[in-house]
Each structure stands twice: as C-alpha cells, then as structure tokens.
Amino acid sequence: MENKKILWIKNRFYREKENSDILEDFSELEIERVLAFQKTHKAFTSTPLYKLNHLAQELNVQEIFSKDESKRFGLNAFKVLGGIYSIAKYIAEELNRPIEKLSFDILKSDKVKNQLGDLTFISATDGNHGRGVAWAARELGYKSVIYMPKGSSAQRLRAIRDEGALAEIQDVNYDETVRICAQLAEKNGWIMVQDTAWEGYEKIPLWIMQGYSSIAKEIVDELKINNERIPTHVFLQAGVGSFAAAIAGYLLQVYGGDTPKIVIVEPHKANCFYESFISSEGTREFITGSLDTLMAGLACGEPNTKAFELLRNYAIGTVSCTDELAALGMRIYGNPLGVDPKIISGESGAATLGLLYYLRKYEQDQNILKEMELNEDSSILLISTEGDTDTESYKQIVWEGNYALQSEGNR
C-alpha cells in the first residue's frame, strides 16, 4: 500500500436497498431549521463557494467548485457548526423547548443559566472539533474538557485552551481518546459531544451531523441562485464519516436521482471506509494503531454507525491516498492559476483537491476513471474543510516543500 499513491474500491453495496429512513434526518425542512438557528449568532456568515475555472481547464473537466470553510465563525474550520448546534439542541431538550423557538441570545440568558446550573461538555478531537465545542460552551457560559490524541499539534492545543477549555494531549490514538472521554463523562455527569456514534450514543452525533449539513444547504442555495448546473461528482473527506454523510444526506434529499456521485476520500493510515468496502459483507472495519497521518482531522479508525449506513448505501466508492496528495492539494489551493481565488487550505481540507489533480494528471489506471465516470464532462464539488489550523505545518508544506509528490513505479 505504501508504494501506491491511491487505492480505489467501488462500493459493491451501493444502493443495495433503498432506505429513505436513513435520509429523513437530513430533510430540507430539518436542515433549514438548523441553519436558521446557526444564523442567530451575531458572528455567523456564509462561507464562499468559489468556481475554479482556470484549474478546471488545466485538469480538462467542465467545472470545479470549492467551498472555503476557513471563513467559518473566525475559527478556521467547519467543525464549529456541529458543536454550536448540538450543544444548543441539548440545552433546548433540557428546557423542553423546540430549537426553532430559541436563539443564541436566549440560550445565553441568565434565566436559562439559572434553570440549568453548571454544565460541562467533554469531547475528543484532533483540534478543530474540540475548538468548536470549547468555543460554543464558552459562548454560552459553560465549561468544557477537551482531550486530544497522541501526536496532536501543540498549536491546536493552545487554540482550544484559548477558548477556555481544560485541554490535554493523551498518549493514545483518537478512538482510544474517545473512549477515555466517554468514561469521564459517565463518571462525572458531563455531557459527551462527539461526532462519532456507537450503540447507545447516537442522538448528539446526529445533531452534530445536522449542524454540518448546513454547509450543503448553503452550496445548494448558491448554485441555484447562480443558475449553475448540479455537479456530477462530490469528493468528501472521511474520518469517522460524519461530515461526508451529513453533506451527502442533504444532497440526496434535495437532488434525489440527480445527486452528484459521492466519492469518499481518506488517508492510507486511517482508511476504515476502504477496508469496510473491500470486506466480503461490507461490515464496519476498524483500523487500530497510531493512525499516523498528516491529515490529522481524518485520523480516525472506527466509522460512525449512522454515517457508515448512509455512505454504504449511497457512496459510489472510496479512495485511500497518501499524505503527499493532501500536501499537493494545499500547494495548488495556495498558488492558483489565472484569476482563480487563492484558498488557504489545511492538510485535511486539501486532500480532495490533491486527489482530483492526481487522478486527472497522473493516474494510469483507466478503469478507476471509468468506474468513477470522471471525465472531461465532469463538474466536481470540493469542500476545503479547514484553513491553516497548524501554521507551522502549513509553512513547511507550502513554502518548504515537505511531503513533495514522489514518483512511483506504476505511473
């Protein structure tokens, strides 16, 4: 595997059975309510959806769209959308009031605080999710405890602490860190805010996913306003799969049979969807060990149960790729052609663009392109999920050329 830049597996279980039940939580009405609440925060702004015309011409495709989530709430990543909505939904349930009747200011009020008392929210994170949870908790006047897996960025740790959280780096991988947080939540009566689900813990992860889905709603609305055609493909990063499923779920609800072909993208060192899709029964497969990848936001070895069910039904396949392709994507975003906009994209944010470039410029296996139906008529949607959340790493990659694309024998 280490000698191959990419590994592709077509999803044999694609729409094996139609199941509208797994999409109902991402209905247009439901996500409209989600976005309406998120907009009650004074710092809310929609993030830009760029059209990269010169890059599309370079790669011989019809169109490339990229949504820049580095502009989200001033936090440099999309994850806050899940944190703000899930915490708000938890509080709304405690108040026994519908979220559509509440606003951020109401939830911050002394009346609500006196009614609920002190609350502590806990989460495991590589950085972006935890910062979003800590930010939302602080904004509402509550405490947060954030644990990070072994190898996490010191800068991301400082950013979380700057939001007022008690934050520490553990000596175990992401999935083990999640288990530590779950145990502490149960022991101390804290509220676990995690975007991965398991049996008995599904409500809050769903709220987080619904929070992410507002990104897809913004995209759909902007494409419609600008009279753009529906993209033929959407490349979605997957760690536990919550983000990918959240975007896919809303697109499927809106576009139905015209939904873009959904391609999952993950790192070689944490490719739990790839391993699941190549398994004989298509069951959830876990990746263990250090999960040591540049794409820290995708360094997760255990798929979210609900996300996996949705993507198993509706993704056309998954690509596992090397860290070099994420670094390549960062450099391409940061050094645009012609008048294409410059996008500052981090390691996980740029993985999909690096993969697209590689597929169009270097991939020799025509069967992969045929199975993806990726050709000169394709219109591709990408989402740059984060900015330079680790500025030192960003400089080393974009300025100094770390993780440069090396040749391989099968090119």
Backbone torsions as a table, in degrees:
resi	resn	phi	psi	omega
1	MET	NA	-36.3	-175.1
2	GLU	-63.2	-25.7	-178.7
3	ASN	-85.9	-7.3	-179.0
4	LYS	-103.5	128.7	178.9
5	LYS	-67.0	-39.1	179.8
6	ILE	-135.1	152.0	170.1
7	LEU	-126.9	125.2	-177.6
8	TRP	-116.7	136.5	171.9
9	ILE	-133.4	123.8	174.4
10	LYS	-72.6	139.3	-176.8
11	ASN	-77.8	107.2	-179.7
12	ARG	-70.9	-14.2	-175.5
13	PHE	-102.9	10.4	-178.1
14	TYR	-56.6	118.5	-179.8
15	ARG	47.7	38.5	177.0
16	GLU	-56.9	-36.6	173.0
17	LYS	-144.3	135.5	177.0
18	GLU	-70.8	133.6	-177.9
19	ASN	-144.8	89.3	-178.9
20	SER	-67.8	-19.6	-178.8
21	ASP	-59.7	-35.6	-176.2
22	ILE	-77.9	-8.8	178.4
23	LEU	-102.7	-14.2	-170.3
24	GLU	-61.9	-27.1	179.7
25	ASP	-72.6	-7.7	-178.2
26	PHE	-117.1	28.7	179.8
27	SER	-63.3	159.2	179.7
28	GLU	-59.2	-41.0	-179.4
29	LEU	-65.8	-43.6	-179.0
30	GLU	-62.2	-46.0	-176.7
31	ILE	-74.9	-26.3	172.3
32	GLU	-61.8	-39.8	176.9
33	ARG	-66.0	-40.5	178.9
34	VAL	-59.0	-52.2	-177.7
35	LEU	-63.8	-37.1	179.4
36	ALA	-61.5	-40.2	177.3
37	PHE	-68.4	-45.7	-179.3
38	GLN	-56.4	-33.9	-178.9
39	LYS	-71.9	-11.2	178.8
40	THR	-74.5	-13.0	175.1
41	HIS	-81.0	134.0	-174.1
42	LYS	-62.4	-22.7	-178.0
43	ALA	-89.1	0.9	-176.2
44	PHE	-69.5	135.0	167.4
45	THR	-144.6	148.1	172.0
46	SER	-69.9	147.2	178.2
47	THR	-91.1	153.3	-175.0
48	PRO	-73.0	142.4	171.0
49	LEU	-108.0	111.1	-176.0
50	TYR	-97.1	149.8	172.7
51	LYS	-109.6	118.7	-174.3
52	LEU	-98.9	78.6	-172.2
53	ASN	-67.6	-42.4	-178.1
54	HIS	-69.2	-36.9	176.9
55	LEU	-67.3	-38.0	177.3
56	ALA	-60.3	-42.1	177.9
57	GLN	-64.6	-42.2	178.6
58	GLU	-59.9	-38.0	-176.6
59	LEU	-94.6	3.3	177.1
60	ASN	57.4	50.8	171.4
61	VAL	-128.6	165.5	-176.7
62	GLN	-67.9	-50.2	-175.4
63	GLU	-151.2	150.5	169.6
64	ILE	-131.0	122.8	173.7
65	PHE	-109.9	141.5	175.5
66	SER	-138.7	127.6	177.6
67	LYS	-97.0	128.6	-171.8
68	ASP	-98.3	97.3	-177.6
69	GLU	-83.2	3.8	174.0
70	SER	-69.5	-12.7	-177.5
71	LYS	-94.6	14.4	-171.5
72	ARG	-89.4	113.6	173.9
73	PHE	56.6	19.0	-178.1
74	GLY	71.3	13.4	-176.2
75	LEU	-107.6	3.0	169.2
76	ASN	70.4	15.9	179.4
77	ALA	-166.7	159.8	-176.1
78	PHE	-76.1	-19.7	-166.5
79	LYS	-58.5	-27.9	-178.7
80	VAL	-58.5	-26.9	180.0
81	LEU	-60.7	-36.2	177.3
82	GLY	-75.5	-40.5	-179.6
83	GLY	-64.1	-46.3	-176.3
84	ILE	-66.5	-39.1	-176.8
85	TYR	-77.3	-40.1	-177.6
86	SER	-67.4	-40.2	177.8
87	ILE	-66.8	-40.5	177.5
88	ALA	-63.1	-41.6	178.9
89	LYS	-64.8	-38.8	178.1
90	TYR	-61.3	-47.2	-179.7
91	ILE	-64.0	-41.4	179.1
92	ALA	-58.9	-41.8	178.5
93	GLU	-66.2	-39.5	177.7
94	GLU	-63.2	-32.8	178.6
95	LEU	-83.6	-11.3	-175.9
96	ASN	59.1	44.6	179.2
97	ARG	-130.9	142.8	178.8
98	PRO	-68.8	141.6	-175.9
99	ILE	-61.2	-30.6	-177.9
100	GLU	-70.3	-11.8	177.5
101	LYS	-96.9	3.4	-175.6
102	LEU	-118.6	161.8	174.2
103	SER	-135.5	170.2	178.2
104	PHE	-61.3	-41.0	-179.3
105	ASP	-64.4	-38.6	177.1
106	ILE	-62.8	-42.5	-178.8
107	LEU	-67.9	-24.4	178.8
108	LYS	-84.0	-7.7	-171.8
109	SER	-67.6	153.4	177.5
110	ASP	-60.9	-33.5	179.6
111	LYS	-59.5	-46.4	179.4
112	VAL	-68.2	-43.5	-179.8
113	LYS	-60.2	-43.3	179.6
114	ASN	-65.6	-32.4	-179.7
115	GLN	-72.0	-38.0	-175.2
116	LEU	-94.3	-25.0	-176.6
117	GLY	74.7	-160.5	-179.3
118	ASP	-78.1	135.0	175.6
119	LEU	-128.0	146.9	174.9
120	THR	-127.0	126.6	178.7
121	PHE	-104.6	137.1	-177.5
122	ILE	-127.4	145.0	-179.1
123	SER	-156.2	154.8	170.7
124	ALA	-102.7	145.4	-173.2
125	THR	-161.7	155.9	165.7
126	ASP	-86.3	-13.4	178.2
127	GLY	154.5	-58.6	-170.8
128	ASN	-69.3	-46.6	179.1
129	HIS	-63.0	-45.8	-178.8
130	GLY	-62.9	-38.0	177.8
131	ARG	-65.7	-39.2	177.9
132	GLY	-63.7	-41.7	177.9
133	VAL	-65.1	-45.8	-179.9
134	ALA	-62.5	-41.3	179.0
135	TRP	-62.4	-48.0	-178.5
136	ALA	-63.8	-42.3	179.1
137	ALA	-62.5	-45.5	-179.9
138	ARG	-64.4	-42.4	-179.8
139	GLU	-59.3	-33.1	-178.5
140	LEU	-93.1	-2.1	175.6
141	GLY	88.6	24.6	-179.4
142	TYR	-117.5	172.3	-178.4
143	LYS	-94.5	159.3	175.2
144	SER	-143.7	148.3	174.8
145	VAL	-126.5	123.5	-175.0
146	ILE	-125.9	124.5	175.9
147	TYR	-111.2	141.7	-177.5
148	MET	-119.8	148.9	-179.2
149	PRO	-75.4	165.2	177.9
150	LYS	-53.4	136.1	178.3
151	GLY	87.9	2.8	-179.4
152	SER	-65.7	154.3	-177.6
153	SER	-69.6	132.9	177.3
154	ALA	-64.2	-34.0	178.5
155	GLN	-65.9	-40.7	178.6
156	ARG	-66.6	-35.2	175.8
157	LEU	-62.7	-45.1	179.2
158	ARG	-62.4	-39.5	-179.3
159	ALA	-62.9	-37.2	178.3
160	ILE	-69.4	-43.7	178.0
161	ARG	-63.0	-33.2	178.2
162	ASP	-65.8	-19.7	175.6
163	GLU	-85.8	3.6	175.8
164	GLY	95.8	5.6	-177.4
165	ALA	-83.0	152.3	163.3
166	LEU	-82.4	112.0	-172.2
167	ALA	-132.0	138.1	179.2
168	GLU	-143.6	153.8	173.1
169	ILE	-95.8	129.4	-179.9
170	GLN	-91.5	172.0	-178.7
171	ASP	-104.0	28.3	-179.2
172	VAL	-134.4	171.1	-177.9
173	ASN	-76.3	-178.9	-174.2
174	TYR	-60.1	-49.3	-174.5
175	ASP	-65.4	-35.6	175.2
176	GLU	-69.1	-34.4	176.7
177	THR	-64.4	-38.7	175.6
178	VAL	-58.5	-43.7	-178.7
179	ARG	-65.3	-38.2	177.0
180	ILE	-61.2	-44.8	-179.5
181	CYS	-64.2	-39.9	179.5
182	ALA	-62.9	-39.9	178.6
183	GLN	-66.0	-42.1	178.9
184	LEU	-66.0	-38.3	178.4
185	ALA	-61.5	-45.0	-179.6
186	GLU	-66.6	-40.4	-177.3
187	LYS	-67.6	-40.0	-171.0
188	ASN	-103.4	-2.4	-177.7
189	GLY	73.8	26.7	177.6
190	TRP	-86.8	165.8	179.9
191	ILE	-102.0	119.8	179.2
192	MET	-79.8	125.3	179.1
193	VAL	-121.3	88.4	-173.6
194	GLN	-126.1	140.8	-177.6
195	ASP	-92.0	16.1	170.3
196	THR	-117.4	145.8	-174.2
197	ALA	-114.9	152.0	171.2
198	TRP	-146.2	172.4	-176.8
199	GLU	-57.3	124.7	-179.0
200	GLY	92.1	-11.2	177.6
201	TYR	-133.0	88.9	-173.1
202	GLU	-134.0	-24.1	-173.5
203	LYS	-68.4	-52.7	-178.2
204	ILE	-65.5	-42.9	175.1
205	PRO	-56.9	-36.3	177.3
206	LEU	-65.1	-42.9	178.3
207	TRP	-60.8	-39.5	177.3
208	ILE	-61.9	-45.6	178.8
209	MET	-60.8	-42.2	177.4
210	GLN	-62.4	-35.6	175.2
211	GLY	-61.2	-39.8	177.8
212	TYR	-67.1	-32.0	-174.2
213	SER	-63.1	-19.7	179.2
214	SER	-63.3	-23.6	174.2
215	ILE	-60.5	-46.1	-179.5
216	ALA	-64.5	-37.6	178.0
217	LYS	-63.2	-43.7	177.5
218	GLU	-58.9	-41.7	-179.8
219	ILE	-63.1	-50.3	-179.0
220	VAL	-58.3	-45.1	-178.8
221	ASP	-63.0	-41.7	-177.6
222	GLU	-70.8	-40.3	177.0
223	LEU	-59.3	-40.3	-179.7
224	LYS	-67.5	-45.0	-179.9
225	ILE	-59.3	-38.7	-176.9
226	ASN	-90.1	7.1	179.0
227	ASN	55.5	37.4	176.4
228	GLU	-86.2	149.1	176.6
229	ARG	-73.5	159.8	178.3
230	ILE	-68.2	130.0	177.8
231	PRO	-57.7	151.6	177.9
232	THR	-84.9	-25.7	-176.9
233	HIS	-137.7	146.4	168.0
234	VAL	-131.3	125.4	178.0
235	PHE	-99.4	123.5	-173.5
236	LEU	-126.0	127.1	177.6
237	GLN	-67.9	143.2	177.1
238	ALA	-134.1	127.4	164.6
239	GLY	-103.0	-90.5	170.8
240	VAL	-80.1	-13.7	176.4
241	GLY	99.6	-1.9	-176.4
242	SER	-62.5	-45.7	179.5
243	PHE	-63.1	-49.6	-177.8
244	ALA	-59.5	-44.3	-179.2
245	ALA	-68.3	-35.9	179.9
246	ALA	-64.6	-43.9	178.6
247	ILE	-68.9	-46.8	-178.9
248	ALA	-61.3	-42.2	-177.4
249	GLY	-58.5	-44.8	-179.6
250	TYR	-70.1	-42.5	179.0
251	LEU	-60.3	-40.2	178.3
252	LEU	-64.3	-38.2	178.8
253	GLN	-67.1	-39.6	-176.5
254	VAL	-80.0	-44.7	-170.6
255	TYR	-97.9	-18.6	179.7
256	GLY	56.1	-124.7	-177.8
257	GLY	-68.0	-12.8	177.9
258	ASP	-94.8	7.2	-179.1
259	THR	-57.7	136.9	174.9
260	PRO	-54.8	149.9	174.8
261	LYS	-64.1	127.6	-172.9
262	ILE	-95.7	116.5	179.1
263	VAL	-114.8	123.6	179.2
264	ILE	-88.0	140.1	-179.3
265	VAL	-127.2	129.1	-178.6
266	GLU	-148.7	162.2	-179.1
267	PRO	-79.6	151.7	177.0
268	HIS	-52.2	-41.3	-172.0
269	LYS	-77.5	-6.4	-178.7
270	ALA	-146.2	48.0	-171.3
271	ASN	-96.0	62.3	-175.4
272	CYS	-68.9	-29.2	176.7
273	PHE	-73.1	-40.8	176.0
274	TYR	-58.2	-48.6	-179.2
275	GLU	-65.1	-33.7	177.9
276	SER	-68.4	-42.0	-176.9
277	PHE	-72.6	-24.5	177.2
278	ILE	-88.7	-7.9	177.9
279	SER	-68.9	153.4	-172.9
280	SER	-62.3	-35.6	-177.3
281	GLU	-103.1	-2.5	-177.9
282	GLY	67.5	34.7	-179.9
283	THR	-88.1	161.4	177.4
284	ARG	-63.2	123.9	176.9
285	GLU	-112.9	142.7	-176.7
286	PHE	-106.3	142.8	172.4
287	ILE	-105.0	129.8	-178.8
288	THR	-115.1	179.7	179.7
289	GLY	95.0	-156.9	-170.5
290	SER	-76.4	-21.7	-177.5
291	LEU	52.8	44.0	-171.3
292	ASP	-80.4	96.0	179.2
293	THR	-137.5	150.3	174.8
294	LEU	-58.8	-32.9	-178.1
295	MET	-80.0	74.1	-172.0
296	ALA	-58.2	-36.3	-179.0
297	GLY	-68.6	-13.0	-179.4
298	LEU	-112.0	9.0	-176.0
299	ALA	-82.9	66.8	-177.6
300	CYS	-129.8	135.8	-173.8
301	GLY	-106.9	-1.6	-175.5
302	GLU	-131.0	113.2	-177.3
303	PRO	-63.4	142.0	169.9
304	ASN	-60.1	132.1	-174.1
305	THR	-59.9	-48.5	-178.7
306	LYS	-68.2	-42.5	178.9
307	ALA	-61.2	-40.9	-179.0
308	PHE	-64.1	-42.7	179.8
309	GLU	-60.0	-43.8	-178.8
310	LEU	-67.2	-48.3	-176.7
311	LEU	-70.4	-30.9	175.8
312	ARG	-62.9	-33.0	178.2
313	ASN	-80.3	-33.6	-164.4
314	TYR	-123.9	-11.6	175.1
315	ALA	-80.6	140.5	179.5
316	ILE	-78.6	-17.9	178.9
317	GLY	169.4	-179.3	-179.7
318	THR	-135.9	146.8	177.1
319	VAL	-117.4	127.8	171.5
320	SER	-100.6	134.8	-174.7
321	CYS	-139.7	165.2	-179.8
322	THR	-79.9	162.9	176.1
323	ASP	-62.5	-26.9	179.6
324	GLU	-57.8	-35.6	-177.0
325	LEU	-72.1	-34.1	174.4
326	ALA	-63.6	-44.0	179.0
327	ALA	-63.8	-39.8	177.0
328	LEU	-59.4	-45.4	178.5
329	GLY	-60.3	-39.0	178.5
330	MET	-60.8	-43.0	-178.5
331	ARG	-69.3	-37.9	179.6
332	ILE	-67.0	-46.5	177.4
333	TYR	-57.8	-40.7	-174.9
334	GLY	-80.7	-9.6	-178.8
335	ASN	-133.9	72.1	-171.1
336	PRO	-72.0	159.4	175.6
337	LEU	-88.3	145.2	174.3
338	GLY	53.4	-130.2	-179.4
339	VAL	-99.8	13.6	173.4
340	ASP	-58.2	143.2	-179.3
341	PRO	-70.1	149.3	173.9
342	LYS	-82.7	133.6	178.2
343	ILE	-124.3	125.0	173.9
344	ILE	-85.7	109.9	-174.4
345	SER	-125.0	135.0	179.6
346	GLY	-83.5	-174.2	-170.4
347	GLU	-60.9	-44.5	179.0
348	SER	-78.9	-33.2	-178.3
349	GLY	-64.7	-32.6	-172.4
350	ALA	-96.4	-2.7	-175.1
351	ALA	-57.8	-39.8	-175.9
352	THR	-69.5	-37.0	178.1
353	LEU	-69.1	-42.5	177.3
354	GLY	-58.7	-40.6	177.6
355	LEU	-64.6	-47.3	-179.5
356	LEU	-58.1	-45.1	178.9
357	TYR	-58.9	-46.4	-178.7
358	TYR	-62.1	-43.6	-179.4
359	LEU	-61.3	-39.2	-176.1
360	ARG	-84.2	-24.0	-175.2
361	LYS	-103.2	-32.7	-168.2
362	TYR	-125.2	-24.3	-172.8
363	GLU	-65.4	124.1	-177.7
364	GLN	-95.1	-17.3	-178.0
365	ASP	-82.2	97.5	-176.9
366	GLN	-65.8	-21.2	178.9
367	ASN	-64.1	-35.9	178.1
368	ILE	-62.3	-48.2	-179.1
369	LEU	-64.0	-37.3	178.9
370	LYS	-67.5	-42.5	-179.8
371	GLU	-65.9	-34.1	175.4
372	MET	-78.0	-18.0	-172.1
373	GLU	57.7	40.5	-179.3
374	LEU	-97.3	111.8	-174.4
375	ASN	-150.7	-167.9	-175.0
376	GLU	-67.0	-14.3	178.2
377	ASP	-94.0	1.9	-173.7
378	SER	-78.9	146.0	173.0
379	SER	-122.1	117.5	-168.6
380	ILE	-111.3	133.2	174.9
381	LEU	-104.5	127.5	176.8
382	LEU	-123.2	155.1	174.0
383	ILE	-129.3	116.1	174.9
384	SER	-82.2	101.1	-166.9
385	THR	-76.4	-14.1	-177.4
386	GLU	-154.3	158.4	171.9
387	GLY	-96.5	-149.7	-178.2
388	ASP	-84.1	69.5	-178.0
389	THR	-70.1	-15.3	169.2
390	ASP	-125.6	93.2	-170.9
391	THR	-65.2	-33.3	-179.9
392	GLU	-67.1	-44.4	176.8
393	SER	-62.0	-41.7	179.8
394	TYR	-58.6	-46.7	-179.7
395	LYS	-63.8	-42.1	-179.7
396	GLN	-61.7	-34.0	-178.6
397	ILE	-82.4	-51.4	-172.5
398	VAL	-80.0	-38.3	179.9
399	TRP	-86.0	-45.7	-169.0
400	GLU	-98.7	-8.5	173.6
401	GLY	84.1	18.5	174.9
402	ASN	-58.2	147.4	-178.6
403	TYR	59.6	41.6	177.7
404	ALA	-63.9	148.5	-179.0
405	LEU	-71.1	117.9	-179.6
406	GLN	-97.8	155.0	178.7
407	SER	-73.2	157.2	175.2
408	GLU	-133.4	156.4	-172.7
409	GLY	-60.8	-28.3	-174.3
410	ASN	-97.5	14.9	177.8
411	ARG	-70.7	NA	NA
